[in-house]
Amino acid sequence: MDSKFDFGDAADAPTVYIREVATDTLPQDLQEQLPGITTMYAVHDAEGERLALVRDRRMAFVLARQNELQPVSVH
């Protein structure tokens, strides 16, 4: 196909990265607040700063989109 497609404003949204985080790698004070939870999902900006930490992957993507950010999964 040689026709152009308008992707809208989504391409203009800042990109954030979603990655799985083992709770045993988090600071001790956070680990104490998460009894029985082994993994969380972090939302990071392009510079690597953690913006949020949530319980599941789907919620991380929803959170990013609700804040007008473009989420990308990091493997």
GUTILUM-688246 format. One record per residue: residue number from 1; residue in one letter; x, y, z of N, C-alpha, C, O in turn. Coordinates in steps of 0.1 Angstrom, whole numbers. Atoms other than C-alpha are relative to their C-alpha. Layout:
residues N
+-----+------+-------+-------+-------+-------+-------+-------+-------+-------+-------+-------+-------+-------+
! seq ! type !    nu !    nv !    nw !   cau !   cav !   caw !    cu !    cv !    cw !    ou !    ov !    ow !
+-----+------+-------+-------+-------+-------+-------+-------+-------+-------+-------+-------+-------+-------+
! NUM !    A !     X !     Y !     Z !     X !     Y !     Z !     X !     Y !     Z !     X !     Y !     Z !
...
+-----+------+-------+-------+-------+-------+-------+-------+-------+-------+-------+-------+-------+-------+
END
This chain:
residues 75
+-----+------+-------+-------+-------+-------+-------+-------+-------+-------+-------+-------+-------+-------+
! seq ! type !    nu !    nv !    nw !   cau !   cav !   caw !    cu !    cv !    cw !    ou !    ov !    ow !
+-----+------+-------+-------+-------+-------+-------+-------+-------+-------+-------+-------+-------+-------+
!   1 !    M !     8 !   -12 !     0 !     0 !     0 !     0 !     9 !    12 !     0 !    18 !    13 !     8 !
!   2 !    D !    -8 !   -12 !     1 !    13 !    34 !    -9 !    -8 !    12 !     5 !    -4 !    23 !     3 !
!   3 !    S !     8 !   -11 !    -5 !   -14 !    55 !     7 !     4 !     4 !    14 !     8 !    -5 !    22 !
!   4 !    K !    -4 !    -6 !   -13 !    -6 !    77 !    37 !   -12 !    -2 !    10 !   -23 !    -2 !     7 !
!   5 !    F !    10 !     2 !   -10 !   -24 !    71 !    70 !     3 !    11 !    11 !    14 !    12 !    15 !
!   6 !    D !    -2 !    -9 !   -10 !   -30 !    98 !    96 !    -2 !    -6 !    14 !   -13 !   -11 !    17 !
!   7 !    F !     0 !     7 !   -13 !   -21 !    84 !   130 !    -5 !    10 !    11 !    -6 !     6 !    23 !
!   8 !    G !     5 !    -9 !   -10 !   -34 !   115 !   148 !    10 !     6 !     9 !    22 !     6 !     6 !
!   9 !    D !    -9 !    -6 !   -10 !   -19 !   131 !   179 !     8 !   -10 !     8 !    17 !    -6 !    15 !
!  10 !    A !    -7 !    10 !    -8 !    -7 !    98 !   194 !    16 !     1 !    -2 !    23 !    -2 !     7 !
!  11 !    A !   -14 !     0 !     3 !    27 !   102 !   177 !     7 !    12 !     8 !    19 !    12 !    10 !
!  12 !    D !    -6 !   -12 !    -7 !    32 !   136 !   195 !     1 !    -2 !    15 !     8 !     6 !    22 !
!  13 !    A !     0 !     2 !   -14 !    27 !   121 !   230 !    14 !    -5 !     4 !    20 !   -13 !    -3 !
!  14 !    P !   -13 !     5 !    -5 !    59 !   116 !   251 !    -1 !   -15 !     2 !   -11 !   -21 !     7 !
!  15 !    T !    -1 !    14 !    -2 !    70 !    80 !   252 !     4 !    -4 !    14 !    13 !     3 !    20 !
!  16 !    V !    -5 !     5 !   -13 !    72 !    61 !   285 !     1 !   -15 !    -2 !    -4 !   -21 !   -11 !
!  17 !    Y !    -4 !    14 !     1 !    85 !    26 !   291 !    -6 !    -8 !    12 !    -4 !    -4 !    23 !
!  18 !    I !     6 !     9 !   -10 !    67 !    -2 !   310 !     9 !   -12 !     1 !    12 !   -19 !    -8 !
!  19 !    R !    -8 !    12 !    -2 !    88 !   -29 !   326 !    -4 !    -7 !    13 !    -8 !     0 !    23 !
!  20 !    E !     3 !     8 !   -12 !    83 !   -57 !   351 !    11 !     2 !    10 !    23 !     3 !     6 !
!  21 !    V !   -10 !    -2 !   -10 !   101 !   -52 !   384 !    -2 !   -10 !    11 !   -14 !   -12 !    16 !
!  22 !    A !     1 !    10 !   -11 !   108 !   -79 !   410 !     0 !     9 !    13 !     8 !    17 !    15 !
!  23 !    T !     1 !    -8 !   -12 !    97 !   -65 !   444 !    12 !    -1 !     9 !    15 !     8 !    17 !
!  24 !    D !   -12 !     1 !    -9 !   128 !   -78 !   461 !    12 !     9 !    -5 !    22 !     9 !     2 !
!  25 !    T !   -10 !   -10 !     4 !   148 !   -52 !   441 !    -4 !    14 !     4 !     4 !    23 !     2 !
!  26 !    L !     5 !   -14 !    -4 !   128 !   -23 !   455 !     6 !     3 !    14 !    10 !    -6 !    21 !
!  27 !    P !    -4 !    -3 !   -13 !   138 !    -4 !   486 !    -8 !    -7 !    11 !   -20 !   -10 !     9 !
!  28 !    Q !     6 !     8 !   -11 !   131 !   -22 !   519 !   -14 !     6 !     5 !   -23 !    -2 !     7 !
!  29 !    D !    12 !    -6 !    -5 !   104 !     3 !   530 !   -12 !    -3 !   -10 !   -23 !    -4 !    -5 !
!  30 !    L !    11 !     3 !     9 !    84 !    -4 !   498 !    -3 !   -15 !     1 !   -15 !   -19 !     0 !
!  31 !    Q !     2 !    15 !    -1 !    89 !   -42 !   501 !    -9 !    -3 !    12 !   -18 !   -12 !    11 !
!  32 !    E !     8 !     2 !   -12 !    73 !   -40 !   536 !   -14 !     3 !    -3 !   -23 !    -2 !     4 !
!  33 !    Q !    14 !    -4 !     3 !    42 !   -24 !   521 !    -6 !   -10 !   -11 !   -18 !    -8 !   -14 !
!  34 !    L !     4 !     9 !    10 !    39 !   -53 !   495 !     1 !   -14 !     4 !     7 !   -22 !    -3 !
!  35 !    P !    -2 !    14 !    -4 !    36 !   -85 !   515 !    -7 !   -10 !   -10 !   -18 !    -8 !   -14 !
!  36 !    G !     5 !    10 !     9 !    31 !  -115 !   492 !     0 !     3 !   -14 !    -4 !    -5 !   -23 !
!  37 !    I !    -1 !    -4 !    14 !    36 !   -96 !   460 !    14 !    -1 !    -5 !    24 !     4 !     1 !
!  38 !    T !   -14 !     2 !     5 !    66 !  -107 !   439 !     4 !     9 !   -11 !    16 !    11 !   -14 !
!  39 !    T !    -3 !    -8 !    11 !    63 !   -85 !   409 !    -9 !    12 !    -1 !   -21 !    12 !     4 !
!  40 !    M !     8 !   -13 !     3 !    51 !   -49 !   400 !     4 !     4 !   -14 !    13 !    -2 !   -20 !
!  41 !    Y !    -3 !    -5 !    13 !    52 !   -29 !   369 !     3 !    15 !     1 !    -4 !    23 !     8 !
!  42 !    A !    -4 !   -14 !    -1 !    71 !     4 !   366 !    -2 !     7 !   -13 !    -1 !     2 !   -24 !
!  43 !    V !     1 !    -9 !    11 !    65 !    33 !   343 !    12 !    10 !     1 !    13 !    17 !    11 !
!  44 !    H !   -12 !    -8 !     0 !    97 !    51 !   333 !     0 !    10 !   -12 !    -6 !     7 !   -22 !
!  45 !    D !    -1 !   -10 !    11 !   103 !    83 !   313 !    13 !    -4 !    -9 !    20 !   -13 !    -6 !
!  46 !    A !   -11 !     2 !    10 !   129 !    85 !   284 !    14 !     0 !     7 !    23 !    -6 !     2 !
!  47 !    E !   -13 !    -1 !    -7 !   157 !    93 !   309 !     2 !   -11 !    10 !    12 !   -12 !    16 !
!  48 !    G !    -1 !    12 !    -9 !   149 !    62 !   330 !    -5 !     3 !    14 !    -5 !    -6 !    22 !
!  49 !    E !     6 !    -3 !   -13 !   133 !    80 !   359 !   -13 !    -8 !     2 !   -22 !    -7 !    -7 !
!  50 !    R !    13 !     7 !    -2 !   105 !    59 !   375 !   -10 !    10 !     4 !    -9 !    18 !    13 !
!  51 !    L !    11 !    -9 !    -2 !    73 !    78 !   373 !   -11 !    -6 !     9 !   -18 !     1 !    16 !
!  52 !    A !    10 !     6 !    -8 !    50 !    52 !   388 !     3 !   -15 !     1 !    11 !   -21 !    -6 !
!  53 !    L !    -1 !    14 !    -3 !    48 !    17 !   402 !   -14 !    -6 !     3 !   -20 !    -1 !    12 !
!  54 !    V !    14 !     6 !    -1 !    16 !    -4 !   398 !     0 !   -15 !     1 !    10 !   -21 !    -3 !
!  55 !    R !     1 !    15 !    -2 !     4 !   -39 !   405 !     0 !    -8 !   -13 !     7 !   -19 !   -13 !
!  56 !    D !     1 !     8 !    12 !    -3 !   -51 !   370 !     3 !     8 !   -13 !     2 !    20 !   -14 !
!  57 !    R !    -5 !    -6 !    13 !     9 !   -45 !   334 !   -11 !     8 !    -7 !    -9 !    19 !   -12 !
!  58 !    R !    12 !    -7 !     6 !   -26 !   -35 !   321 !    -2 !    14 !     6 !    -4 !    24 !    -1 !
!  59 !    M !     2 !   -13 !    -7 !   -29 !    -8 !   348 !    11 !    10 !    -4 !     9 !    22 !    -5 !
!  60 !    A !   -11 !    -9 !     4 !     5 !     6 !   338 !    -2 !     7 !   -13 !     0 !    18 !   -15 !
!  61 !    F !     3 !    -5 !    13 !    -6 !    10 !   302 !   -12 !    10 !     1 !   -12 !    21 !    -5 !
!  62 !    V !    11 !    -9 !    -2 !   -39 !    26 !   313 !     4 !    13 !     6 !     0 !    23 !     2 !
!  63 !    L !    -5 !   -11 !    -7 !   -22 !    49 !   337 !     8 !    10 !   -10 !     6 !    22 !   -10 !
!  64 !    A !    -8 !    -8 !    10 !     2 !    61 !   309 !    -9 !     7 !    -9 !    -8 !    19 !   -12 !
!  65 !    R !     9 !    -6 !    10 !   -26 !    67 !   284 !    -9 !    11 !     6 !   -12 !    21 !     0 !
!  66 !    Q !     8 !   -10 !    -6 !   -47 !    85 !   309 !     7 !    13 !     3 !     1 !    24 !     5 !
!  67 !    N !    -9 !   -11 !    -2 !   -18 !   109 !   314 !     6 !     5 !   -13 !    16 !    12 !   -13 !
!  68 !    E !    -4 !    -5 !    13 !   -14 !   115 !   277 !    14 !    -4 !    -4 !    21 !     4 !   -10 !
!  69 !    L !   -13 !     5 !     3 !    17 !    94 !   274 !    -1 !   -12 !    -9 !   -12 !   -19 !    -9 !
!  70 !    Q !     0 !    11 !     9 !    26 !    68 !   248 !     8 !   -12 !     6 !    20 !   -11 !     6 !
!  71 !    P !    -8 !    11 !    -6 !    35 !    35 !   266 !     6 !   -10 !   -10 !     0 !   -13 !   -20 !
!  72 !    V !    -7 !    10 !     8 !    60 !    10 !   252 !     5 !   -10 !    10 !    10 !    -7 !    20 !
!  73 !    S !    -5 !    11 !    -9 !    68 !   -24 !   267 !    15 !    -2 !    -2 !    20 !    -1 !   -13 !
!  74 !    V !   -14 !     3 !     0 !   104 !   -31 !   277 !     2 !   -14 !     3 !    -4 !   -19 !    13 !
!  75 !    H !    -2 !    14 !    -3 !   115 !   -67 !   275 !    13 !    -3 !     7 !    16 !   -14 !    10 !
+-----+------+-------+-------+-------+-------+-------+-------+-------+-------+-------+-------+-------+-------+
END
